[in-house]
Amino acid sequence: MKNPRDIIVRPVVTEKSTGAMQDNKYTFIVKLHANKVEIRQAIEEIFNVKVTGVNTVRVMGKTKRLGRNVGKRPDYKKAIVTLAEGQRIEFFEGV
């Protein structure tokens, strides 16, 4: 199995994702190649919690311009992880 810390890139801390924490839903940026099973195993191993569901969204990077130069932000994958009732990830509690 891959190192679970290679699959999870970072947590997403926005107003919307912070509100979803009341429903035991936590949002993470994950590697593009990661599938739902790998994400579930990585979250359970890193944070020692029970995951009941994983939803993923592939977000396409925006095209940006600066003068006549055109660039593109990278694509990324976002995972919304639902935990079992009564479970918490303490990492987010200080946010």
C-alpha positions in Angstrom: 0.0 0.0 0.0 1.1 3.6 -0.7 2.1 5.9 2.1 -1.3 7.5 3.2 0.4 10.9 3.6 1.2 10.8 -0.1 -2.5 10.6 -1.0 -3.8 13.4 1.2 -2.3 16.7 0.2 -4.0 19.2 2.6 -7.3 20.0 4.3 -9.7 22.6 2.8 -10.6 25.3 5.3 -13.3 27.5 3.9 -16.6 28.8 5.3 -18.5 26.1 3.5 -16.3 23.3 4.5 -16.2 24.5 8.1 -20.0 24.5 8.2 -20.1 21.0 6.8 -18.0 19.8 9.9 -21.2 20.0 11.9 -22.5 17.1 9.8 -19.3 15.1 10.3 -18.1 16.0 6.7 -14.4 17.0 6.2 -12.9 18.2 3.0 -9.4 17.4 1.7 -7.3 18.1 -1.4 -6.0 14.7 -2.6 -3.8 13.5 -5.4 -5.5 13.3 -8.8 -4.8 9.6 -9.2 -6.2 8.6 -5.8 -9.5 6.6 -5.8 -12.1 6.5 -3.1 -10.8 3.3 -1.5 -7.3 4.7 -1.1 -8.7 8.0 0.3 -10.8 6.1 2.9 -7.8 4.0 4.0 -5.5 7.0 4.2 -8.0 9.0 6.3 -8.7 6.1 8.6 -5.0 5.4 9.1 -3.8 9.0 9.6 -6.6 10.3 11.9 -7.7 7.0 13.5 -11.4 7.4 12.7 -14.1 5.4 11.0 -15.1 6.7 7.5 -18.6 5.9 6.3 -18.5 7.7 2.9 -16.2 9.4 0.4 -17.4 11.7 -2.4 -14.8 13.1 -4.9 -14.9 16.1 -7.2 -12.3 16.8 -9.9 -11.8 20.5 -10.2 -10.4 21.8 -13.5 -7.8 24.6 -13.2 -8.7 28.1 -14.4 -7.1 29.8 -17.4 -5.5 33.0 -16.2 -3.9 35.9 -18.2 -1.4 38.5 -17.4 -1.2 40.8 -20.3 -0.7 38.7 -23.4 0.8 35.8 -21.5 -1.7 32.9 -20.9 -1.3 30.3 -18.1 -3.3 27.7 -16.4 -3.8 26.8 -12.8 -3.3 23.1 -12.0 -6.2 20.7 -11.9 -6.9 19.1 -8.5 -9.2 16.6 -6.8 -11.3 17.3 -3.7 -12.6 14.6 -1.4 -15.5 15.1 1.0 -15.2 12.5 3.7 -18.1 11.5 6.0 -17.2 10.1 9.4 -19.2 7.8 11.6 -21.5 9.3 14.2 -19.6 10.6 17.2 -16.2 10.6 15.4 -14.2 13.8 15.1 -10.9 14.9 13.5 -9.1 16.9 16.2 -6.9 18.6 13.6 -9.8 20.8 12.6 -11.1 21.7 16.1 -8.8 24.7 16.5 -10.0 26.3 13.3 
